[in-house]
Amino acid sequence: MNKSELEEWVAQQVAEEIQNEIDANLLADLLRTMEKPKLIWKEHEHRPLVLHAALEYTHGAVTQTGLRETDMDPVQEWCEKSKCGVRISFDMFKFKSRAEITAFLLVWA
């Protein structure tokens, strides 16, 4: 291998390494944006002792968009078994007292 071939080979290796690093960084960024959002609970503004579910995304947005029945089913099952809270709509649960809300949040927050 002569000098120019060696230089070309080294340049190609460096270019491949840089591309691999760029690809790895892009993939890591993509995976961060695809993280499953966290289910959070917020007190309803106008209904006392009612919590509603929302999704908190890693980029900071909080929304009900994206909630599915499969997100709510385990919560409802737990409420029924523990007799702590009642599901009153797709994403809302009503409680008898602040103590019930505290118990609920200890499990689901």
C-alpha positions as CSV (number, residue, x, y, z in Angstrom):
1,M,0.0,0.0,0.0
2,N,1.5,3.3,-1.0
3,K,1.2,6.6,0.8
4,S,-1.8,8.0,-1.1
5,E,-3.7,4.7,-0.7
6,L,-2.9,4.7,3.0
7,E,-4.1,8.3,3.3
8,E,-7.3,7.5,1.4
9,W,-7.9,4.4,3.6
10,V,-7.4,6.5,6.8
11,A,-9.7,9.2,5.5
12,Q,-12.4,6.6,4.8
13,Q,-12.1,5.1,8.2
14,V,-12.4,8.5,9.9
15,A,-15.4,9.3,7.7
16,E,-17.1,6.0,8.7
17,E,-16.4,6.6,12.4
18,I,-17.8,10.1,12.2
19,Q,-20.9,8.8,10.4
20,N,-21.4,6.1,13.0
21,E,-21.2,8.6,15.8
22,I,-23.7,10.9,14.0
23,D,-26.0,7.9,13.5
24,A,-25.7,6.9,17.1
25,N,-26.5,10.4,18.3
26,L,-29.5,10.7,16.0
27,L,-30.8,7.3,17.2
28,A,-30.4,8.3,20.8
29,D,-32.3,11.6,20.2
30,L,-35.1,9.6,18.3
31,L,-35.4,7.1,21.2
32,R,-35.7,9.9,23.7
33,T,-38.5,11.5,21.8
34,M,-40.3,8.1,21.5
35,E,-40.2,7.4,25.2
36,K,-43.6,6.4,26.6
37,P,-45.1,9.4,28.3
38,K,-45.7,9.2,32.1
39,L,-49.3,8.9,33.3
40,I,-50.0,11.7,35.8
41,W,-53.0,12.8,37.9
42,K,-54.3,16.3,38.2
43,E,-57.1,17.6,40.4
44,H,-60.1,18.7,38.5
45,E,-60.5,22.5,38.6
46,H,-64.3,22.5,39.1
47,R,-65.1,19.2,40.7
48,P,-63.9,18.6,44.3
49,L,-62.3,15.2,45.1
50,V,-61.9,14.3,41.4
51,L,-58.7,13.5,39.7
52,H,-58.2,13.2,35.9
53,A,-55.4,11.5,34.1
54,A,-53.0,13.1,31.6
55,L,-49.9,12.1,29.9
56,E,-46.7,14.0,30.6
57,Y,-44.1,13.8,27.8
58,T,-40.4,14.1,28.2
59,H,-40.4,17.4,26.3
60,G,-42.8,18.9,28.9
61,A,-46.2,18.8,27.2
62,V,-49.1,17.5,29.3
63,T,-52.2,16.3,27.4
64,Q,-55.0,13.7,27.5
65,T,-54.3,13.0,23.8
66,G,-52.8,9.5,23.6
67,L,-54.6,8.0,26.6
68,R,-56.0,4.6,25.9
69,E,-58.5,2.3,27.7
70,T,-55.5,0.0,28.4
71,D,-54.0,2.9,30.4
72,M,-57.1,3.2,32.5
73,D,-58.0,-0.5,33.0
74,P,-55.4,-1.3,35.7
75,V,-56.3,1.9,37.6
76,Q,-60.0,1.0,37.5
77,E,-59.3,-2.6,38.6
78,W,-57.2,-1.3,41.5
79,C,-59.9,1.1,42.6
80,E,-62.5,-1.6,42.5
81,K,-60.3,-4.1,44.5
82,S,-59.2,-1.5,47.1
83,K,-62.6,0.3,47.2
84,C,-60.7,3.5,46.9
85,G,-62.2,5.8,44.2
86,V,-64.7,5.3,41.5
87,R,-64.2,5.8,37.8
88,I,-66.7,8.4,36.6
89,S,-65.6,8.9,33.0
90,F,-62.9,7.7,30.7
91,D,-60.1,9.6,32.5
92,M,-61.6,10.7,35.8
93,F,-61.9,9.2,39.2
94,K,-64.0,10.5,42.1
95,F,-63.0,10.0,45.7
96,K,-64.8,10.2,49.1
97,S,-62.1,12.1,50.9
98,R,-58.6,13.7,50.6
99,A,-57.3,10.6,52.4
100,E,-58.6,8.4,49.5
101,I,-56.9,10.7,47.0
102,T,-53.6,10.4,49.0
103,A,-53.8,6.6,49.1
104,F,-54.6,6.6,45.3
105,L,-51.6,8.9,44.5
106,L,-49.3,6.8,46.6
107,V,-49.9,3.9,44.2
108,W,-50.5,5.7,40.9
109,A,-48.5,8.9,41.0
